[in-house]
C-alpha cells in the first residue's frame, strides 16, 4: 500500500509544481518580462496550459468574476492538498 501512496503523493506534488509554474509564467508574460512569441516560452506555456486547464477550467466557470484577479489556482492548490491529506489519513488508518 505504501508504494501506491508514495506514487499518489508524488503525482500531487508534481502537479502542484506545474500549477505554480503556470501561474508564474502567466504573471511574467502579463507584465511583459517574458516574450510569449519566443518558441521556447510558447512551447512551455502551451504545455503548462494543456496540463493545468482541465482542472482549472471548471473552477473558473463556477467562481465569480473578480476582474483581472484569477484565484482558481489557489482554490485548486487547496483542493489538491485537501485530497492528499484525506487520502493519506484514510490509507494509513487502513494499514
Order of alpha helices (4+ residues) and beta strands (2+ residues): alpha-alpha-alpha
